[in-house]
Structures are given as C-alpha cells and as structure tokens.
Amino acid sequence: MILKMRENTQPRQVAGVDQAKFATRARGEADSSLKEVLESFPGVISFAGGLPDEKAFPVDELAKIVQETSRDPAAWQYLPTEGHPALREAIARHMADLGVEAGPENVLITQGSQQGLDLVAKLFVDPGDHVLMEAPGYLGAIGAAQNYEAEIWDVPVGDDGLDLERLREAPGGAKYLYTVSTFHNPTGCSIPLARRPQILEIASAKGFYIVEDGAYRELCFEGRPDPPLKSFDREGRVIYLGSFSKALVPGVRVGWIVAAPQIIRTLALLKQSTDLASNTLGQLFVLRWLETHGLTPPVDLYRQKRDSALNALEREMPAGVSWNRPKGGFFLWIRLPEGLDAAAMLPRARANGVTYVPGAAFRGEKNALRFSFSQVALDEIEPGVRRLARTIEEFIESRKSTKAAAGT
C-alpha cells in the first residue's frame, strides 16, 4: 500500500495537531486511491494486489530455519549498518551469476527494496530536482522520490520497455532514472536485450544515474531472463536493487543495494540515521535459507496462473480488449477500447464481484488496468476473468446508451 500526498501546502486544521509545524511536503491530504482499490471485499475476486501467494510458502521449512536461526545468540544482536558480512558475500556471488562484478564492499543490506528506494532518493534528490520515472510505473518509487520533493519526468513504457527517444529528451541535470527492467510492475514487460546497453549510453551522455529494480527477476517462466542493466555498467552508473520479498517471502523484509563502493558508503551513513541496521534475525534467516535451499521461488505455480489467465482472457474478452504475454513476474497489462476509463468502471466491477488497479493509478493510460494473477487461487482465475469480461461488456453498452440518449 502506497499513500501519496496531494499537492496542498496549506495546513489542514485538525483538532489538537498544529500542522503548520509539519514540513511542506507532509502538509497535504493523503491520497488514498490505491489503498481503496487494494481493499478486500466479501465475495470479490481480486486481481489488484501484487503479492506472493502465501499458500505457496514452504511453511514447515520456513519454521525449521527460523528455529535453527533463533538459537544463535548472534541473531539477537546488532549488526553493522552495511549488513551481515556473510550475507553480503552471498549476494555478491548471486550478482556474479547475473554477470555483475561485485564484492561485499558493493553491497548494502536494506529492509526490503522499498527502503533502498527511500535511501537512493535521500542521497540524490534536492527539492525541484528531476527524476525520470517509467509511466506507468511503480508507485513506491514515485512516492519515494516525491517525499524528497522531486519533479517527476515521465518516460513512457510500452510492450518493448522504455521509450528511448523520450529518454533522450530527458531534461539536463536529471538525477536518476528508475526502471523495473525485467517483468515490470505494473505492465509485466521487459526491456529487450538490445535496448539495455543503449539505455546505459543515454545515461552516460546525459549524466544521470540508473536505479534498476530487480524485484521480479527470479520469477522467470521461460528460459532465462536477460542480463540486468547493471551487467553492462562500466562506469558505476547503475544502482541495483534486489529483494527476497517475491522470490522467498516478504515477511523477513530483507533486500539489498549493489552499487559503487563510494555510493554504498554514503548510503550506509544515511541508513544509520534511519534504523542503525537492518534486522538481524531476518538477515541470518535468509543466509541460512540460501545455504540450505538456495533461491528457488515457486515459478511453476505462477506460470500456471499466468497461463490460466491468458487462456481465460482469450476465451472471454470482448472485441477491442488487448493484453500482453509476460514471460515472468506477477502482472498483465490490459487495455480497454479507446475512450473507456478503467477507474470509472471499477465500481461496476466490484458490484460484479471482481476488482483490479486502474492504469491511471500508476500514471498510465486511463483505458488500461493492472491485472495481477499472483495471489488469486488457480480455480478463481477463470471465473474472475468472466466477471471482468462481463463488466467490460456492460460498461461498453452503458456508454453506448448514454451517447444515444444524448444524441451523439
């Protein structure tokens, strides 16, 4: 759940609270639009939340590793701000498998990748600085930059990833580009291999950094994912964010940043004033899990869910509706016929027993929506798609009737 602040610098009167003392960026009224669409409703099949399927969590093995870890007195002690040395080494080896040259000095452990987004924004952004964001894009990254009063400059995302021409037009002095390069949130697309070094070339020419989010990379359904942007980096220009939330379990809240040593040192200093260090038990749990089981997310289950969704969409959707076929991750991006508004359709969808996130919530097209198949039970995907298809058909018919009544 991400809450954004509506632009409003006037303090709002709340009994007992002097909001005039709040920082300017915190005085606005919270925008609850995404919170509302992620709420659960009785009898409603939700394609809204992009969460792992908790039924796939290997609970017995998790409990065993937790028990073993908790017996170690070191699990209850502070760790260095940078993270447990052995876990940093393990992540450096993992990055080497992805083609990224890294040692422990290149790794900072974080409380999930979301803390990484906050730290990066804290490092780079002064009020009014430009930050380049995918559109549609991940709201956690947008919110992190806006918290430090960045000016967001949209770079459109299509089926082939980032629009390179738009990226070449980026304003001078932009601080960084944020991208989910592989199995994108919210669209599910990936940047083609040929475009990846081109993005580095543009960044070098324009002088901005790249923040590459690899949260979904391990959730690959077909072959192997393309090498990350960081593997093409020869200038220390890419800051890579990783997380165990999707590939293992989110509850441990362990992520990491891989970057040039100077950046890691500075981020660690900033992190000290935030939390001193990431949680010790979680780090030692992840380390023991990797040593015992490696990193093997339930890809087969998510592939089944994607295929079930694609088959149902093919059978049920009315003419004029289109969607992509992601090769990994949690999401599909569905486009409605031109002129339809997915946000305006949402109440009708809920009444029909299905929900989703409108594309506009991600700074995307109004006639698009994010369809997450990750958490929905397999046997609910097909009936959920039928409900969604019926909703779209009804919405199209209601618009036709409204236009006819208006004589247009």
LOGU-115793 format. One record per residue (C-alpha): residue in one letter; x, y, z. Coordinates in nm, 3 decimals, decimal comma. Example, Ala and Ser with C-alpha at 12.3 -4.5 7.8 and 13.67 -1.06 7.14 Angstrom:
BEGIN
PT  resn  xx  yy  zz
PT  A  1,230  -0,450  0,780
PT  S  1,367  -0,106  0,714
This chain:
BEGIN
PT  resn  xx  yy  zz
PT  M  0,000  0,000  0,000
PT  I  0,139  0,339  -0,101
PT  L  -0,009  0,666  0,018
PT  K  0,075  0,981  -0,175
PT  M  0,027  1,337  -0,058
PT  R  -0,198  1,558  -0,267
PT  E  -0,031  1,887  -0,356
PT  N  -0,155  2,127  -0,092
PT  T  0,080  2,349  0,102
PT  Q  -0,191  2,499  0,323
PT  P  -0,201  2,338  0,668
PT  R  -0,523  2,148  0,730
PT  Q  -0,694  2,212  1,064
PT  V  -0,704  1,901  1,282
PT  A  -0,805  1,921  1,645
PT  G  -0,500  1,906  1,871
PT  V  -0,250  1,898  1,582
PT  D  -0,059  2,204  1,463
PT  Q  0,005  2,106  1,102
PT  A  0,175  2,440  1,040
PT  K  0,473  2,278  1,210
PT  F  0,476  1,995  0,954
PT  A  0,729  2,009  0,669
PT  T  0,573  2,145  0,349
PT  R  0,585  1,803  0,181
PT  A  0,379  1,648  0,463
PT  R  0,102  1,905  0,489
PT  G  -0,114  1,777  0,208
PT  E  -0,405  1,540  0,239
PT  A  -0,310  1,176  0,182
PT  D  -0,432  1,032  -0,148
PT  S  -0,600  0,703  -0,060
PT  S  -0,687  0,596  -0,416
PT  L  -0,454  0,297  -0,424
PT  K  -0,542  0,196  -0,069
PT  E  -0,907  0,184  -0,170
PT  V  -0,854  -0,038  -0,474
PT  L  -0,638  -0,279  -0,271
PT  E  -0,900  -0,327  -0,003
PT  S  -1,065  -0,668  0,012
PT  F  -1,439  -0,702  -0,039
PT  P  -1,652  -1,005  0,056
PT  G  -1,722  -1,225  -0,244
PT  V  -1,493  -1,024  -0,473
PT  I  -1,213  -1,192  -0,670
PT  S  -0,920  -0,952  -0,656
PT  F  -0,670  -0,907  -0,938
PT  A  -0,547  -0,594  -0,759
PT  G  -0,278  -0,684  -0,507
PT  G  0,066  -0,775  -0,640
PT  L  0,151  -1,008  -0,354
PT  P  0,308  -1,356  -0,346
PT  D  0,073  -1,648  -0,292
PT  E  0,109  -1,731  0,078
PT  K  -0,030  -2,078  0,012
PT  A  0,295  -2,146  -0,174
PT  F  0,514  -2,054  0,123
PT  P  0,704  -2,364  0,244
PT  V  0,584  -2,309  0,600
PT  D  0,739  -2,621  0,755
PT  E  1,083  -2,547  0,611
PT  L  1,050  -2,179  0,700
PT  A  0,968  -2,269  1,060
PT  K  1,263  -2,507  1,077
PT  I  1,510  -2,244  0,954
PT  V  1,362  -1,982  1,187
PT  Q  1,402  -2,219  1,481
PT  E  1,761  -2,300  1,392
PT  T  1,845  -1,934  1,339
PT  S  1,682  -1,818  1,661
PT  R  1,906  -2,047  1,869
PT  D  2,212  -1,848  1,762
PT  P  2,275  -1,568  2,015
PT  A  2,410  -1,355  1,729
PT  A  2,057  -1,345  1,586
PT  W  1,957  -1,112  1,868
PT  Q  2,248  -0,868  1,846
PT  Y  2,311  -0,556  1,638
PT  L  2,484  -0,597  1,303
PT  P  2,692  -0,347  1,105
PT  T  2,482  -0,096  0,915
PT  E  2,604  -0,243  0,586
PT  G  2,466  -0,585  0,682
PT  H  2,594  -0,928  0,784
PT  P  2,932  -0,984  0,612
PT  A  2,849  -1,341  0,505
PT  L  2,514  -1,234  0,358
PT  R  2,682  -0,952  0,167
PT  E  2,929  -1,206  0,027
PT  A  2,644  -1,440  -0,070
PT  I  2,464  -1,158  -0,252
PT  A  2,787  -1,060  -0,429
PT  R  2,814  -1,420  -0,555
PT  H  2,450  -1,410  -0,665
PT  M  2,516  -1,090  -0,860
PT  A  2,823  -1,250  -1,019
PT  D  2,590  -1,521  -1,153
PT  L  2,397  -1,239  -1,323
PT  G  2,712  -1,103  -1,487
PT  V  2,770  -0,824  -1,234
PT  E  3,118  -0,782  -1,089
PT  A  3,066  -0,714  -0,719
PT  G  3,226  -0,781  -0,385
PT  P  3,091  -0,732  -0,033
PT  E  3,203  -0,368  -0,050
PT  N  2,944  -0,317  -0,326
PT  V  2,653  -0,449  -0,116
PT  L  2,427  -0,280  0,139
PT  I  2,150  -0,480  0,311
PT  T  1,816  -0,299  0,339
PT  Q  1,470  -0,351  0,487
PT  G  1,331  -0,469  0,155
PT  S  1,392  -0,283  -0,170
PT  Q  1,148  -0,010  -0,066
PT  Q  1,397  0,118  0,189
PT  G  1,652  0,115  -0,091
PT  L  1,426  0,346  -0,294
PT  D  1,398  0,583  0,000
PT  L  1,773  0,586  0,063
PT  V  1,852  0,649  -0,303
PT  A  1,607  0,940  -0,314
PT  K  1,754  1,075  0,010
PT  L  2,101  1,054  -0,143
PT  F  2,025  1,225  -0,474
PT  V  1,718  1,445  -0,456
PT  D  1,701  1,810  -0,357
PT  P  1,365  1,989  -0,387
PT  G  1,287  2,055  -0,752
PT  D  1,536  1,803  -0,895
PT  H  1,418  1,599  -1,192
PT  V  1,383  1,223  -1,151
PT  L  1,299  1,012  -1,456
PT  M  1,022  0,759  -1,394
PT  E  0,857  0,493  -1,604
PT  A  0,498  0,571  -1,700
PT  P  0,318  0,362  -1,599
PT  G  0,549  0,292  -1,310
PT  Y  0,582  0,152  -0,961
PT  L  0,416  0,385  -0,712
PT  G  0,664  0,302  -0,436
PT  A  0,945  0,453  -0,644
PT  I  0,735  0,754  -0,742
PT  G  0,635  0,814  -0,381
PT  A  0,992  0,782  -0,253
PT  A  1,114  1,049  -0,495
PT  Q  0,816  1,276  -0,423
PT  N  0,883  1,251  -0,050
PT  Y  1,205  1,444  -0,116
PT  E  1,020  1,691  -0,342
PT  A  1,146  1,568  -0,677
PT  E  0,992  1,676  -1,007
PT  I  0,884  1,356  -1,184
PT  W  0,955  1,338  -1,560
PT  D  0,767  1,052  -1,724
PT  V  0,927  0,808  -1,968
PT  P  0,654  0,601  -2,141
PT  V  0,669  0,223  -2,118
PT  G  0,531  0,002  -2,395
PT  D  0,548  -0,366  -2,479
PT  D  0,919  -0,319  -2,560
PT  G  1,000  -0,137  -2,241
PT  L  1,121  0,222  -2,211
PT  D  1,072  0,472  -2,492
PT  L  1,435  0,551  -2,578
PT  E  1,351  0,860  -2,782
PT  R  1,169  1,010  -2,486
PT  L  1,463  0,917  -2,264
PT  R  1,699  1,104  -2,496
PT  E  1,484  1,414  -2,439
PT  A  1,531  1,399  -2,062
PT  P  1,600  1,737  -1,902
PT  G  1,958  1,825  -1,827
PT  G  2,059  1,772  -1,469
PT  A  1,816  1,485  -1,405
PT  K  1,943  1,285  -1,108
PT  Y  1,839  0,929  -1,195
PT  L  1,615  0,703  -1,398
PT  Y  1,413  0,441  -1,214
PT  T  1,324  0,123  -1,402
PT  V  1,193  -0,226  -1,328
PT  S  1,389  -0,366  -1,621
PT  T  1,264  -0,726  -1,607
PT  F  0,900  -0,832  -1,555
PT  H  0,792  -0,477  -1,494
PT  N  0,546  -0,358  -1,232
PT  P  0,276  -0,278  -1,340
PT  T  0,287  -0,397  -1,704
PT  G  0,483  -0,723  -1,688
PT  C  0,700  -0,627  -1,987
PT  S  1,081  -0,650  -2,001
PT  I  1,335  -0,426  -2,173
PT  P  1,467  -0,613  -2,480
PT  L  1,832  -0,719  -2,463
PT  A  1,938  -0,491  -2,749
PT  R  1,799  -0,185  -2,571
PT  R  1,975  -0,243  -2,241
PT  P  2,322  -0,114  -2,337
PT  Q  2,154  0,172  -2,526
PT  I  1,998  0,292  -2,201
PT  L  2,345  0,297  -2,044
PT  E  2,474  0,502  -2,338
PT  I  2,196  0,758  -2,300
PT  A  2,253  0,780  -1,924
PT  S  2,625  0,835  -1,978
PT  A  2,564  1,105  -2,238
PT  K  2,301  1,283  -2,027
PT  G  2,482  1,232  -1,696
PT  F  2,209  1,066  -1,489
PT  Y  2,227  0,751  -1,277
PT  I  2,006  0,445  -1,327
PT  V  1,823  0,280  -1,038
PT  E  1,742  -0,073  -1,158
PT  D  1,484  -0,265  -0,957
PT  G  1,523  -0,643  -0,988
PT  A  1,241  -0,743  -0,752
PT  Y  1,076  -0,983  -1,002
PT  R  1,381  -1,107  -1,189
PT  E  1,389  -1,455  -1,033
PT  L  1,025  -1,517  -1,134
PT  C  1,105  -1,622  -1,491
PT  F  0,868  -1,864  -1,666
PT  E  1,051  -1,918  -1,995
PT  G  1,425  -1,977  -2,031
PT  R  1,649  -1,730  -1,852
PT  P  1,588  -1,358  -1,812
PT  D  1,815  -1,119  -1,997
PT  P  2,119  -0,986  -1,808
PT  P  2,041  -0,685  -1,589
PT  L  2,137  -0,335  -1,694
PT  K  2,395  -0,346  -1,417
PT  S  2,586  -0,618  -1,605
PT  F  2,658  -0,365  -1,886
PT  D  2,771  -0,096  -1,641
PT  R  3,137  0,007  -1,671
PT  E  3,107  0,348  -1,504
PT  G  2,940  0,269  -1,172
PT  R  2,630  0,436  -1,311
PT  V  2,373  0,167  -1,222
PT  I  2,242  0,121  -0,869
PT  Y  2,080  -0,223  -0,850
PT  L  1,804  -0,302  -0,600
PT  G  1,726  -0,663  -0,510
PT  S  1,477  -0,822  -0,274
PT  F  1,385  -1,156  -0,122
PT  S  1,021  -1,050  -0,085
PT  K  0,895  -1,201  -0,411
PT  A  1,147  -1,484  -0,459
PT  L  1,138  -1,607  -0,097
PT  V  0,894  -1,444  0,148
PT  P  0,817  -1,076  0,213
PT  G  0,785  -1,110  0,590
PT  V  1,160  -1,116  0,653
PT  R  1,195  -0,768  0,495
PT  V  1,542  -0,823  0,353
PT  G  1,662  -0,655  0,037
PT  W  1,989  -0,520  -0,095
PT  I  2,158  -0,249  -0,297
PT  V  2,455  -0,313  -0,526
PT  A  2,647  -0,003  -0,630
PT  A  2,991  0,154  -0,644
PT  P  3,168  0,138  -0,303
PT  Q  3,156  0,517  -0,254
PT  I  2,778  0,516  -0,307
PT  I  2,738  0,221  -0,069
PT  R  2,942  0,400  0,199
PT  T  2,733  0,715  0,169
PT  L  2,404  0,522  0,169
PT  A  2,519  0,338  0,482
PT  L  2,576  0,670  0,659
PT  L  2,226  0,782  0,563
PT  K  2,085  0,448  0,674
PT  Q  2,241  0,483  1,019
PT  S  2,015  0,777  1,096
PT  T  1,712  0,579  0,978
PT  D  1,740  0,243  1,154
PT  L  2,107  0,186  1,252
PT  A  2,094  -0,156  1,083
PT  S  1,852  -0,397  0,919
PT  N  1,701  -0,667  1,136
PT  T  1,950  -0,932  1,240
PT  L  1,718  -1,231  1,265
PT  G  1,590  -1,173  0,912
PT  Q  1,941  -1,149  0,768
PT  L  2,063  -1,464  0,940
PT  F  1,744  -1,645  0,838
PT  V  1,800  -1,553  0,472
PT  L  2,166  -1,653  0,490
PT  R  2,082  -1,994  0,639
PT  W  1,800  -2,042  0,386
PT  L  2,031  -1,969  0,092
PT  E  2,294  -2,207  0,227
PT  T  2,034  -2,482  0,276
PT  H  1,788  -2,436  -0,012
PT  G  1,921  -2,173  -0,249
PT  L  1,679  -1,931  -0,416
PT  T  1,403  -2,131  -0,586
PT  P  1,072  -1,942  -0,600
PT  P  0,752  -2,134  -0,692
PT  V  0,782  -2,044  -1,059
PT  D  0,573  -2,339  -1,179
PT  L  0,273  -2,221  -0,979
PT  Y  0,294  -1,864  -1,109
PT  R  0,340  -1,991  -1,465
PT  Q  0,022  -2,195  -1,426
PT  K  -0,161  -1,888  -1,303
PT  R  -0,036  -1,675  -1,591
PT  D  -0,137  -1,940  -1,844
PT  S  -0,479  -1,979  -1,686
PT  A  -0,530  -1,604  -1,703
PT  L  -0,415  -1,581  -2,066
PT  N  -0,640  -1,869  -2,173
PT  A  -0,940  -1,721  -1,994
PT  L  -0,878  -1,376  -2,142
PT  E  -0,860  -1,527  -2,490
PT  R  -1,195  -1,704  -2,441
PT  E  -1,390  -1,438  -2,256
PT  M  -1,282  -1,087  -2,350
PT  P  -1,495  -0,881  -2,590
PT  A  -1,354  -0,733  -2,911
PT  G  -1,128  -0,432  -2,868
PT  V  -0,965  -0,550  -2,545
PT  S  -0,594  -0,635  -2,566
PT  W  -0,325  -0,761  -2,328
PT  N  0,037  -0,869  -2,326
PT  R  0,202  -1,205  -2,253
PT  P  0,470  -1,153  -1,988
PT  K  0,744  -1,413  -1,954
PT  G  0,764  -1,375  -1,578
PT  G  0,656  -1,175  -1,276
PT  F  0,310  -1,115  -1,134
PT  F  0,130  -0,888  -1,380
PT  L  -0,056  -0,848  -1,707
PT  W  -0,143  -0,509  -1,859
PT  I  -0,491  -0,498  -2,009
PT  R  -0,602  -0,221  -2,244
PT  L  -0,970  -0,144  -2,289
PT  P  -1,114  0,010  -2,607
PT  E  -1,023  0,377  -2,656
PT  G  -1,241  0,615  -2,462
PT  L  -1,313  0,381  -2,172
PT  D  -1,197  0,476  -1,823
PT  A  -1,087  0,182  -1,606
PT  A  -1,123  0,389  -1,288
PT  A  -1,482  0,484  -1,376
PT  M  -1,556  0,116  -1,446
PT  L  -1,423  -0,002  -1,109
PT  P  -1,748  0,035  -0,907
PT  R  -1,933  -0,174  -1,166
PT  A  -1,654  -0,435  -1,148
PT  R  -1,683  -0,461  -0,771
PT  A  -2,058  -0,495  -0,799
PT  N  -1,992  -0,787  -1,036
PT  G  -1,752  -0,947  -0,789
PT  V  -1,410  -0,859  -0,933
PT  T  -1,152  -0,587  -0,881
PT  Y  -0,820  -0,458  -1,024
PT  V  -0,599  -0,147  -1,019
PT  P  -0,677  0,119  -1,283
PT  G  -0,384  0,217  -1,503
PT  A  -0,414  0,584  -1,408
PT  A  -0,310  0,493  -1,051
PT  F  0,035  0,417  -1,197
PT  R  0,048  0,734  -1,412
PT  G  -0,059  0,515  -1,704
PT  E  -0,339  0,528  -1,960
PT  K  -0,694  0,575  -1,835
PT  N  -0,817  0,289  -2,054
PT  A  -0,571  0,039  -1,903
PT  L  -0,562  -0,170  -1,588
PT  R  -0,313  -0,383  -1,398
PT  F  -0,419  -0,746  -1,369
PT  S  -0,226  -0,937  -1,102
PT  F  -0,256  -1,315  -1,112
PT  S  -0,005  -1,391  -0,835
PT  Q  -0,226  -1,415  -0,527
PT  V  -0,554  -1,535  -0,681
PT  A  -0,631  -1,904  -0,634
PT  L  -0,597  -2,104  -0,957
PT  D  -0,961  -2,209  -0,953
PT  E  -1,073  -1,845  -0,915
PT  I  -0,885  -1,703  -1,213
PT  E  -1,128  -1,818  -1,483
PT  P  -1,447  -1,707  -1,301
PT  G  -1,274  -1,379  -1,215
PT  V  -1,191  -1,316  -1,581
PT  R  -1,552  -1,394  -1,677
PT  R  -1,673  -1,136  -1,426
PT  L  -1,427  -0,883  -1,563
PT  A  -1,531  -0,954  -1,923
PT  R  -1,897  -0,913  -1,833
PT  T  -1,816  -0,584  -1,661
PT  I  -1,639  -0,452  -1,970
PT  E  -1,928  -0,556  -2,195
PT  E  -2,180  -0,387  -1,964
PT  F  -1,965  -0,074  -1,944
PT  I  -1,938  -0,053  -2,322
PT  E  -2,315  -0,094  -2,358
PT  S  -2,388  0,167  -2,092
PT  R  -2,166  0,418  -2,272
PT  K  -2,344  0,346  -2,599
PT  S  -2,680  0,400  -2,431
PT  T  -2,561  0,724  -2,270
PT  K  -2,435  0,856  -2,604
PT  A  -2,756  0,755  -2,779
PT  A  -2,966  0,930  -2,516
PT  A  -2,753  1,241  -2,557
PT  G  -2,794  1,225  -2,933
PT  T  -2,422  1,197  -3,003
